Amino acid sequence: MINDKINFYFMKKSILIIGACGQIGTELTLKLREINGKNSVIAADIREGNEELMQSGPFESINALDYHSILSVIEKYAITEVYLMAAMLSATGEKFPDKAWELNMNSLFNVLNLAKEGKIKKVFWPSSIAVFGPTTPKENTPQETIMEPSTVYGISKQAGERWCEYYFNKYGVDVRSLRYPGIISWKTNPGGGTTDYAVEIYHNALLLGKYDSFLNKGTKLPMMYMDDAIDATIKIMDAKPEDIKIRSSYNLAAMSFTPEEIAEEIRTFIPEFEISYHSDFRQNIADSWPRSIDDSRAREDWGWKHKFDLKKMSKNMLNSLHAKYEEL
């Protein structure tokens, strides 16, 4: 029995990414394949992804709510680690609350139970700043604080955090999690979140020279460039188990800004850029979230450091998108 556990711990890493075709999942899959080899990272989703993802390595069609479908792929590829990236995000979740709860919670139970049963060694599950709510301290939100989320997405993530910690304490499941802020990327389209404006604005700046924001100009939110989000995700999974001292989810931060501030930065590259403001239902969601995050525990426990600020990110976004549109 002991020898079996030792062999399992040192066996070759084989990774399954569920929700691999989403905004974060796509880039996470490509990066993990670059690090571990394409055949060691299995992409899985209910639908196929973009051409780059599909051609970069193995793909399996999986419904994250189907326990036996997940188990079949785990056994087929001798999976040791699962990254569960499938979720219905905040804005979309408010339109379909029942479906959001079912997907966000039951997919997590499927993976946690597979880990509990010894089918996999390690689990990554993303949480979000949506776990916080209108009563949470807005500035420099601490790791441990009041959490009264006001969206079904936030409620599901808060509940998920508690279940992750429970499965670690009760069954020894090695589950690791990050509370993502808004994620910004030029490679993949946003997936229905409240912070999507910070992706759309760069596209519109290049294509139209203007942008109509669905958030008010003074709405400050925690944000992160995709490269940093991927780096943090891989870093926490590679950390020694004893360095992961929080088994609910770690605060994660890089920068905070408003639509007005990002527009000002874009004007340093595109002086004629114009922005207007017509807030919608997503404004109420954004108003319930923190303006900045204290992620000192992540930096202390497993050495997290971000690389991109607003200026560096904006330059990278605009240059990369310009090159992308030139190829079309």
C-alpha atoms as a printed R data frame, in Angstrom:
    type eleno elety resid chain resno       x      y       z
1   ATOM     1    CA   MET     A     1   0.000  0.000   0.000
2   ATOM     2    CA   ILE     A     2   2.784  2.435   0.923
3   ATOM     3    CA   ASN     A     3   4.760  1.478  -2.197
4   ATOM     4    CA   ASP     A     4   1.678  2.111  -4.333
5   ATOM     5    CA   LYS     A     5   1.361  5.610  -2.897
6   ATOM     6    CA   ILE     A     6   5.054  6.317  -3.470
7   ATOM     7    CA   ASN     A     7   4.834  5.099  -7.067
8   ATOM     8    CA   PHE     A     8   1.723  7.207  -7.641
9   ATOM     9    CA   TYR     A     9   3.458 10.324  -6.303
10  ATOM    10    CA   PHE     A    10   6.487  9.960  -8.561
11  ATOM    11    CA   MET     A    11   4.696  8.766 -11.677
12  ATOM    12    CA   LYS     A    12   4.978 10.899 -14.839
13  ATOM    13    CA   LYS     A    13   2.825 14.002 -14.814
14  ATOM    14    CA   SER     A    14  -0.233 13.731 -17.046
15  ATOM    15    CA   ILE     A    15  -2.581 16.716 -17.076
16  ATOM    16    CA   LEU     A    16  -6.268 17.048 -17.943
17  ATOM    17    CA   ILE     A    17  -7.720 20.522 -18.489
18  ATOM    18    CA   ILE     A    18 -11.525 20.581 -18.354
19  ATOM    19    CA   GLY     A    19 -12.869 23.736 -19.955
20  ATOM    20    CA   ALA     A    20  -9.750 23.994 -22.107
21  ATOM    21    CA   CYS     A    21 -11.485 26.014 -24.825
22  ATOM    22    CA   GLY     A    22 -12.418 28.966 -22.616
23  ATOM    23    CA   GLN     A    23 -10.548 32.240 -22.239
24  ATOM    24    CA   ILE     A    24  -8.100 31.071 -19.559
25  ATOM    25    CA   GLY     A    25  -8.250 27.373 -20.433
26  ATOM    26    CA   THR     A    26  -6.993 27.910 -23.989
27  ATOM    27    CA   GLU     A    27  -3.841 29.754 -23.011
28  ATOM    28    CA   LEU     A    28  -3.229 27.562 -19.972
29  ATOM    29    CA   THR     A    29  -3.374 24.462 -22.183
30  ATOM    30    CA   LEU     A    30  -0.907 25.884 -24.699
31  ATOM    31    CA   LYS     A    31   1.531 26.949 -21.966
32  ATOM    32    CA   LEU     A    32   1.374 23.619 -20.143
33  ATOM    33    CA   ARG     A    33   1.987 21.791 -23.441
34  ATOM    34    CA   GLU     A    34   4.996 23.994 -24.051
35  ATOM    35    CA   ILE     A    35   6.373 23.062 -20.625
36  ATOM    36    CA   ASN     A    36   5.392 19.392 -20.352
37  ATOM    37    CA   GLY     A    37   5.084 18.224 -23.974
38  ATOM    38    CA   LYS     A    38   1.926 18.156 -26.057
39  ATOM    39    CA   ASN     A    39   1.006 14.542 -25.324
40  ATOM    40    CA   SER     A    40   1.189 15.075 -21.555
41  ATOM    41    CA   VAL     A    41  -1.593 17.681 -21.545
42  ATOM    42    CA   ILE     A    42  -5.103 16.624 -22.573
43  ATOM    43    CA   ALA     A    43  -7.505 19.393 -23.539
44  ATOM    44    CA   ALA     A    44 -11.175 18.686 -22.842
45  ATOM    45    CA   ASP     A    45 -14.350 20.666 -23.340
46  ATOM    46    CA   ILE     A    46 -17.965 20.278 -24.407
47  ATOM    47    CA   ARG     A    47 -17.060 22.013 -27.677
48  ATOM    48    CA   GLU     A    48 -13.945 22.285 -29.801
49  ATOM    49    CA   GLY     A    49 -11.579 25.217 -29.418
50  ATOM    50    CA   ASN     A    50  -9.652 27.398 -31.837
51  ATOM    51    CA   GLU     A    51  -7.362 25.989 -34.496
52  ATOM    52    CA   GLU     A    52  -4.158 26.550 -32.521
53  ATOM    53    CA   LEU     A    53  -5.489 24.653 -29.520
54  ATOM    54    CA   MET     A    54  -6.929 21.775 -31.526
55  ATOM    55    CA   GLN     A    55  -3.722 21.256 -33.495
56  ATOM    56    CA   SER     A    56  -1.381 21.523 -30.525
57  ATOM    57    CA   GLY     A    57  -2.223 18.205 -28.849
58  ATOM    58    CA   PRO     A    58  -4.868 15.670 -27.791
59  ATOM    59    CA   PHE     A    59  -8.495 16.750 -27.360
60  ATOM    60    CA   GLU     A    60 -11.401 14.928 -25.728
61  ATOM    61    CA   SER     A    61 -15.054 15.907 -25.747
62  ATOM    62    CA   ILE     A    62 -16.210 16.070 -22.114
63  ATOM    63    CA   ASN     A    63 -19.279 17.380 -20.355
64  ATOM    64    CA   ALA     A    64 -17.978 18.601 -16.996
65  ATOM    65    CA   LEU     A    65 -21.235 17.398 -15.396
66  ATOM    66    CA   ASP     A    66 -20.683 13.812 -16.568
67  ATOM    67    CA   TYR     A    67 -18.659 12.012 -13.877
68  ATOM    68    CA   HIS     A    68 -18.169  8.841 -15.911
69  ATOM    69    CA   SER     A    69 -17.021 10.758 -18.986
70  ATOM    70    CA   ILE     A    70 -14.336 12.467 -16.907
71  ATOM    71    CA   LEU     A    71 -13.325  9.173 -15.288
72  ATOM    72    CA   SER     A    72 -13.009  7.510 -18.684
73  ATOM    73    CA   VAL     A    73 -10.556 10.151 -19.915
74  ATOM    74    CA   ILE     A    74  -8.595 10.024 -16.643
75  ATOM    75    CA   GLU     A    75  -8.167  6.267 -17.001
76  ATOM    76    CA   LYS     A    76  -7.411  6.445 -20.741
77  ATOM    77    CA   TYR     A    77  -4.486  8.853 -20.267
78  ATOM    78    CA   ALA     A    78  -3.445  7.920 -16.693
79  ATOM    79    CA   ILE     A    79  -4.152 11.499 -15.591
80  ATOM    80    CA   THR     A    80  -2.401 12.716 -12.434
81  ATOM    81    CA   GLU     A    81  -3.565 16.367 -12.335
82  ATOM    82    CA   VAL     A    82  -6.845 18.050 -13.275
83  ATOM    83    CA   TYR     A    83  -7.358 21.758 -13.911
84  ATOM    84    CA   LEU     A    84 -11.107 22.397 -13.738
85  ATOM    85    CA   MET     A    85 -11.584 25.596 -15.746
86  ATOM    86    CA   ALA     A    86 -15.201 25.026 -16.841
87  ATOM    87    CA   ALA     A    87 -17.610 27.584 -15.377
88  ATOM    88    CA   MET     A    88 -20.414 29.982 -16.201
89  ATOM    89    CA   LEU     A    89 -19.147 33.490 -15.427
90  ATOM    90    CA   SER     A    90 -20.795 36.381 -13.613
91  ATOM    91    CA   ALA     A    91 -22.737 38.248 -16.299
92  ATOM    92    CA   THR     A    92 -23.932 35.104 -18.098
93  ATOM    93    CA   GLY     A    93 -24.702 33.436 -14.775
94  ATOM    94    CA   GLU     A    94 -27.167 36.188 -13.842
95  ATOM    95    CA   LYS     A    95 -29.154 35.347 -16.977
96  ATOM    96    CA   PHE     A    96 -29.168 31.593 -16.241
97  ATOM    97    CA   PRO     A    97 -28.767 31.199 -12.450
98  ATOM    98    CA   ASP     A    98 -29.939 27.582 -12.225
99  ATOM    99    CA   LYS     A    99 -27.599 26.449 -14.989
100 ATOM   100    CA   ALA     A   100 -24.729 28.454 -13.524
101 ATOM   101    CA   TRP     A   101 -25.139 26.827 -10.105
102 ATOM   102    CA   GLU     A   102 -25.406 23.342 -11.599
103 ATOM   103    CA   LEU     A   103 -22.309 23.691 -13.771
104 ATOM   104    CA   ASN     A   104 -20.131 25.528 -11.280
105 ATOM   105    CA   MET     A   105 -20.891 23.274  -8.320
106 ATOM   106    CA   ASN     A   106 -21.488 19.796  -9.736
107 ATOM   107    CA   SER     A   107 -18.422 19.896 -11.977
108 ATOM   108    CA   LEU     A   108 -16.346 20.660  -8.870
109 ATOM   109    CA   PHE     A   109 -17.896 17.779  -6.937
110 ATOM   110    CA   ASN     A   110 -17.075 15.423  -9.808
111 ATOM   111    CA   VAL     A   111 -13.389 16.321  -9.737
112 ATOM   112    CA   LEU     A   112 -13.082 16.475  -5.936
113 ATOM   113    CA   ASN     A   113 -14.672 13.046  -5.623
114 ATOM   114    CA   LEU     A   114 -12.330 11.599  -8.233
115 ATOM   115    CA   ALA     A   115  -9.412 12.933  -6.205
116 ATOM   116    CA   LYS     A   116 -10.956 11.601  -2.986
117 ATOM   117    CA   GLU     A   117 -11.203  8.164  -4.598
118 ATOM   118    CA   GLY     A   118  -7.503  8.260  -5.539
119 ATOM   119    CA   LYS     A   119  -8.053  8.559  -9.287
120 ATOM   120    CA   ILE     A   120  -5.971 11.752  -9.520
121 ATOM   121    CA   LYS     A   121  -3.241 13.278  -7.400
122 ATOM   122    CA   LYS     A   122  -3.785 17.024  -7.605
123 ATOM   123    CA   VAL     A   123  -6.595 19.467  -8.478
124 ATOM   124    CA   PHE     A   124  -6.642 23.120  -9.534
125 ATOM   125    CA   TRP     A   125  -9.948 24.970  -9.283
126 ATOM   126    CA   PRO     A   126 -10.289 28.710  -9.940
127 ATOM   127    CA   SER     A   127 -12.217 30.967  -7.619
128 ATOM   128    CA   SER     A   128 -12.807 34.685  -8.193
129 ATOM   129    CA   ILE     A   129 -13.041 38.125  -6.608
130 ATOM   130    CA   ALA     A   130 -16.789 37.548  -7.098
131 ATOM   131    CA   VAL     A   131 -16.761 35.734  -3.718
132 ATOM   132    CA   PHE     A   132 -16.640 39.178  -2.137
133 ATOM   133    CA   GLY     A   133 -19.722 41.363  -1.876
134 ATOM   134    CA   PRO     A   134 -20.998 44.855  -1.068
135 ATOM   135    CA   THR     A   135 -20.132 44.500   2.639
136 ATOM   136    CA   THR     A   136 -16.518 43.466   1.928
137 ATOM   137    CA   PRO     A   137 -13.827 46.129   2.527
138 ATOM   138    CA   LYS     A   138 -13.242 47.673  -0.912
139 ATOM   139    CA   GLU     A   139  -9.625 48.747  -0.639
140 ATOM   140    CA   ASN     A   140  -6.789 46.261  -0.219
141 ATOM   141    CA   THR     A   141  -9.310 43.494   0.473
142 ATOM   142    CA   PRO     A   142  -7.655 41.033   2.881
143 ATOM   143    CA   GLN     A   143  -7.366 37.279   2.447
144 ATOM   144    CA   GLU     A   144  -9.804 36.626   5.266
145 ATOM   145    CA   THR     A   145 -12.725 39.037   5.404
146 ATOM   146    CA   ILE     A   146 -16.499 39.406   5.099
147 ATOM   147    CA   MET     A   147 -17.785 37.484   2.082
148 ATOM   148    CA   GLU     A   148 -21.411 38.097   1.113
149 ATOM   149    CA   PRO     A   149 -21.509 37.665  -2.689
150 ATOM   150    CA   SER     A   150 -24.510 39.043  -4.547
151 ATOM   151    CA   THR     A   151 -24.306 37.011  -7.787
152 ATOM   152    CA   VAL     A   152 -24.917 33.321  -8.419
153 ATOM   153    CA   TYR     A   153 -21.375 33.113  -9.787
154 ATOM   154    CA   GLY     A   154 -19.967 34.556  -6.568
155 ATOM   155    CA   ILE     A   155 -22.192 32.359  -4.406
156 ATOM   156    CA   SER     A   156 -21.052 29.251  -6.265
157 ATOM   157    CA   LYS     A   157 -17.406 30.245  -5.946
158 ATOM   158    CA   GLN     A   158 -17.735 30.955  -2.230
159 ATOM   159    CA   ALA     A   159 -19.409 27.585  -1.696
160 ATOM   160    CA   GLY     A   160 -16.746 25.935  -3.836
161 ATOM   161    CA   GLU     A   161 -13.989 27.397  -1.687
162 ATOM   162    CA   ARG     A   162 -15.558 25.890   1.410
163 ATOM   163    CA   TRP     A   163 -15.867 22.488  -0.271
164 ATOM   164    CA   CYS     A   164 -12.240 22.584  -1.431
165 ATOM   165    CA   GLU     A   165 -11.070 23.239   2.118
166 ATOM   166    CA   TYR     A   166 -13.413 20.555   3.435
167 ATOM   167    CA   TYR     A   167 -12.112 17.917   1.019
168 ATOM   168    CA   PHE     A   168  -8.527 18.806   1.953
169 ATOM   169    CA   ASN     A   169  -9.185 18.627   5.703
170 ATOM   170    CA   LYS     A   170 -11.504 15.602   5.619
171 ATOM   171    CA   TYR     A   171 -10.021 13.464   2.838
172 ATOM   172    CA   GLY     A   172  -6.548 14.882   2.196
173 ATOM   173    CA   VAL     A   173  -7.371 16.004  -1.338
174 ATOM   174    CA   ASP     A   174  -4.529 18.148  -2.702
175 ATOM   175    CA   VAL     A   175  -6.679 20.948  -4.124
176 ATOM   176    CA   ARG     A   176  -5.278 24.393  -4.918
177 ATOM   177    CA   SER     A   177  -7.116 27.556  -5.877
178 ATOM   178    CA   LEU     A   178  -6.732 31.221  -6.814
179 ATOM   179    CA   ARG     A   179  -9.230 34.062  -6.621
180 ATOM   180    CA   TYR     A   180  -8.761 35.468 -10.098
181 ATOM   181    CA   PRO     A   181  -9.332 39.179 -10.688
182 ATOM   182    CA   GLY     A   182 -10.474 40.347 -14.131
183 ATOM   183    CA   ILE     A   183  -8.305 38.624 -16.773
184 ATOM   184    CA   ILE     A   184  -7.189 40.452 -19.929
185 ATOM   185    CA   SER     A   185  -5.947 38.675 -23.060
186 ATOM   186    CA   TRP     A   186  -5.545 39.375 -26.777
187 ATOM   187    CA   LYS     A   187  -5.533 35.719 -27.850
188 ATOM   188    CA   THR     A   188  -9.016 34.601 -26.819
189 ATOM   189    CA   ASN     A   189 -12.381 36.298 -26.599
190 ATOM   190    CA   PRO     A   190 -13.925 37.121 -23.198
191 ATOM   191    CA   GLY     A   191 -16.383 34.620 -21.796
192 ATOM   192    CA   GLY     A   192 -19.280 36.598 -20.337
193 ATOM   193    CA   GLY     A   193 -17.724 38.295 -17.323
194 ATOM   194    CA   THR     A   194 -18.228 41.707 -15.755
195 ATOM   195    CA   THR     A   195 -14.633 42.728 -16.481
196 ATOM   196    CA   ASP     A   196 -14.927 41.962 -20.219
197 ATOM   197    CA   TYR     A   197 -14.844 45.677 -21.043
198 ATOM   198    CA   ALA     A   198 -11.093 45.683 -20.362
199 ATOM   199    CA   VAL     A   199 -10.609 43.268 -23.267
200 ATOM   200    CA   GLU     A   200 -13.182 44.754 -25.632
201 ATOM   201    CA   ILE     A   201 -11.756 48.266 -25.258
202 ATOM   202    CA   TYR     A   202  -8.449 47.332 -26.917
203 ATOM   203    CA   HIS     A   203 -10.167 45.673 -29.870
204 ATOM   204    CA   ASN     A   204 -12.461 48.656 -30.399
205 ATOM   205    CA   ALA     A   205  -9.603 51.123 -30.040
206 ATOM   206    CA   LEU     A   206  -7.829 49.538 -32.993
207 ATOM   207    CA   LEU     A   207 -10.868 48.752 -35.129
208 ATOM   208    CA   LEU     A   208 -13.145 51.743 -34.449
209 ATOM   209    CA   GLY     A   209 -11.109 54.309 -32.557
210 ATOM   210    CA   LYS     A   210 -13.808 54.479 -29.891
211 ATOM   211    CA   TYR     A   211 -15.512 52.388 -27.221
212 ATOM   212    CA   ASP     A   212 -18.830 52.543 -25.359
213 ATOM   213    CA   SER     A   213 -18.188 51.173 -21.863
214 ATOM   214    CA   PHE     A   214 -20.860 49.222 -19.977
215 ATOM   215    CA   LEU     A   215 -19.188 50.307 -16.708
216 ATOM   216    CA   ASN     A   216 -18.997 53.893 -15.426
217 ATOM   217    CA   LYS     A   217 -15.691 55.724 -15.805
218 ATOM   218    CA   GLY     A   218 -14.863 55.678 -12.078
219 ATOM   219    CA   THR     A   219 -15.433 51.947 -11.612
220 ATOM   220    CA   LYS     A   220 -12.123 50.641 -10.293
221 ATOM   221    CA   LEU     A   221 -11.593 46.874 -10.331
222 ATOM   222    CA   PRO     A   222  -8.682 44.464  -9.773
223 ATOM   223    CA   MET     A   223  -7.253 43.247 -13.096
224 ATOM   224    CA   MET     A   224  -4.486 40.999 -14.385
225 ATOM   225    CA   TYR     A   225  -2.834 40.299 -17.712
226 ATOM   226    CA   MET     A   226  -3.289 36.726 -18.914
227 ATOM   227    CA   ASP     A   227   0.448 35.976 -18.864
228 ATOM   228    CA   ASP     A   228   0.518 36.685 -15.127
229 ATOM   229    CA   ALA     A   229  -2.643 34.636 -14.497
230 ATOM   230    CA   ILE     A   230  -1.158 31.621 -16.299
231 ATOM   231    CA   ASP     A   231   2.128 32.016 -14.467
232 ATOM   232    CA   ALA     A   232   0.370 32.132 -11.078
233 ATOM   233    CA   THR     A   233  -1.755 29.079 -11.915
234 ATOM   234    CA   ILE     A   234   1.235 26.962 -12.881
235 ATOM   235    CA   LYS     A   235   3.318 28.265  -9.985
236 ATOM   236    CA   ILE     A   236   0.782 27.319  -7.326
237 ATOM   237    CA   MET     A   237   0.401 23.843  -8.825
238 ATOM   238    CA   ASP     A   238   4.174 23.339  -8.874
239 ATOM   239    CA   ALA     A   239   4.604 24.527  -5.280
240 ATOM   240    CA   LYS     A   240   5.405 22.032  -2.538
241 ATOM   241    CA   PRO     A   241   2.277 20.867  -0.673
242 ATOM   242    CA   GLU     A   242   3.605 22.239   2.612
243 ATOM   243    CA   ASP     A   243   3.880 25.719   1.076
244 ATOM   244    CA   ILE     A   244   0.165 25.808   0.241
245 ATOM   245    CA   LYS     A   245  -1.182 26.965   3.582
246 ATOM   246    CA   ILE     A   246  -4.602 28.125   2.333
247 ATOM   247    CA   ARG     A   247  -6.829 25.395   0.909
248 ATOM   248    CA   SER     A   248  -9.914 27.491   0.228
249 ATOM   249    CA   SER     A   249  -8.465 29.973  -2.297
250 ATOM   250    CA   TYR     A   250  -5.662 32.547  -2.387
251 ATOM   251    CA   ASN     A   251  -6.192 36.228  -3.119
252 ATOM   252    CA   LEU     A   252  -4.368 37.168  -6.327
253 ATOM   253    CA   ALA     A   253  -3.611 40.664  -7.612
254 ATOM   254    CA   ALA     A   254  -1.550 42.648 -10.086
255 ATOM   255    CA   MET     A   255  -3.167 46.057 -10.769
256 ATOM   256    CA   SER     A   256  -6.397 48.000 -10.376
257 ATOM   257    CA   PHE     A   257  -7.768 50.631 -12.758
258 ATOM   258    CA   THR     A   258 -10.937 52.300 -14.051
259 ATOM   259    CA   PRO     A   259 -12.272 52.480 -17.633
260 ATOM   260    CA   GLU     A   260 -11.157 56.116 -17.667
261 ATOM   261    CA   GLU     A   261  -7.595 55.177 -16.695
262 ATOM   262    CA   ILE     A   262  -7.308 52.436 -19.305
263 ATOM   263    CA   ALA     A   263  -8.636 54.864 -21.938
264 ATOM   264    CA   GLU     A   264  -5.975 57.398 -20.952
265 ATOM   265    CA   GLU     A   265  -3.291 54.758 -21.360
266 ATOM   266    CA   ILE     A   266  -4.621 53.750 -24.781
267 ATOM   267    CA   ARG     A   267  -4.452 57.418 -25.857
268 ATOM   268    CA   THR     A   268  -0.677 57.362 -25.358
269 ATOM   269    CA   PHE     A   269  -0.658 54.964 -28.329
270 ATOM   270    CA   ILE     A   270  -3.837 56.105 -30.149
271 ATOM   271    CA   PRO     A   271  -4.295 59.841 -29.332
272 ATOM   272    CA   GLU     A   272  -7.646 60.123 -31.123
273 ATOM   273    CA   PHE     A   273  -9.255 57.292 -29.123
274 ATOM   274    CA   GLU     A   274 -12.649 58.196 -27.603
275 ATOM   275    CA   ILE     A   275 -14.624 56.524 -24.834
276 ATOM   276    CA   SER     A   276 -18.264 56.936 -23.778
277 ATOM   277    CA   TYR     A   277 -20.174 55.422 -20.870
278 ATOM   278    CA   HIS     A   278 -23.571 53.709 -20.805
279 ATOM   279    CA   SER     A   279 -23.703 51.361 -17.835
280 ATOM   280    CA   ASP     A   280 -25.921 48.258 -17.813
281 ATOM   281    CA   PHE     A   281 -26.763 45.505 -15.292
282 ATOM   282    CA   ARG     A   282 -23.066 44.667 -14.963
283 ATOM   283    CA   GLN     A   283 -22.496 47.967 -13.154
284 ATOM   284    CA   ASN     A   284 -24.313 46.653 -10.065
285 ATOM   285    CA   ILE     A   285 -22.129 43.544 -10.102
286 ATOM   286    CA   ALA     A   286 -18.936 45.603 -10.394
287 ATOM   287    CA   ASP     A   287 -20.049 47.927  -7.586
288 ATOM   288    CA   SER     A   288 -20.264 44.947  -5.238
289 ATOM   289    CA   TRP     A   289 -16.638 43.897  -5.854
290 ATOM   290    CA   PRO     A   290 -13.358 45.146  -4.332
291 ATOM   291    CA   ARG     A   291 -11.359 47.984  -5.857
292 ATOM   292    CA   SER     A   292  -8.008 46.471  -4.896
293 ATOM   293    CA   ILE     A   293  -6.779 43.191  -3.404
294 ATOM   294    CA   ASP     A   294  -4.202 42.271  -0.758
295 ATOM   295    CA   ASP     A   295  -2.464 39.127  -2.039
296 ATOM   296    CA   SER     A   296   0.440 39.150   0.426
297 ATOM   297    CA   ARG     A   297  -0.285 35.580   1.538
298 ATOM   298    CA   ALA     A   298   0.293 34.230  -1.977
299 ATOM   299    CA   ARG     A   299   3.512 36.218  -2.242
300 ATOM   300    CA   GLU     A   300   4.738 34.983   1.145
301 ATOM   301    CA   ASP     A   301   3.646 31.324   0.934
302 ATOM   302    CA   TRP     A   302   4.698 30.319  -2.587
303 ATOM   303    CA   GLY     A   303   6.518 33.299  -4.044
304 ATOM   304    CA   TRP     A   304   3.905 34.873  -6.328
305 ATOM   305    CA   LYS     A   305   5.062 37.973  -8.261
306 ATOM   306    CA   HIS     A   306   3.287 39.768 -11.093
307 ATOM   307    CA   LYS     A   307   5.149 41.189 -14.108
308 ATOM   308    CA   PHE     A   308   2.609 43.375 -15.934
309 ATOM   309    CA   ASP     A   309   1.283 46.799 -14.939
310 ATOM   310    CA   LEU     A   310  -1.244 48.840 -16.959
311 ATOM   311    CA   LYS     A   311   1.372 50.486 -19.181
312 ATOM   312    CA   LYS     A   312   3.230 47.271 -20.031
313 ATOM   313    CA   MET     A   313  -0.012 45.374 -20.576
314 ATOM   314    CA   SER     A   314  -1.509 48.047 -22.850
315 ATOM   315    CA   LYS     A   315   1.579 48.123 -25.050
316 ATOM   316    CA   ASN     A   316   1.557 44.328 -25.326
317 ATOM   317    CA   MET     A   317  -2.184 44.169 -26.014
318 ATOM   318    CA   LEU     A   318  -2.188 46.810 -28.743
319 ATOM   319    CA   ASN     A   319   0.950 45.516 -30.479
320 ATOM   320    CA   SER     A   320  -0.303 41.924 -30.419
321 ATOM   321    CA   LEU     A   321  -3.807 42.803 -31.611
322 ATOM   322    CA   HIS     A   322  -2.436 45.048 -34.371
323 ATOM   323    CA   ALA     A   323  -0.306 42.163 -35.648
324 ATOM   324    CA   LYS     A   324  -3.285 39.805 -35.393
325 ATOM   325    CA   TYR     A   325  -5.551 42.081 -37.440
326 ATOM   326    CA   GLU     A   326  -2.805 42.638 -40.014
327 ATOM   327    CA   GLU     A   327  -2.771 38.875 -40.690
328 ATOM   328    CA   LEU     A   328  -6.535 38.753 -41.358
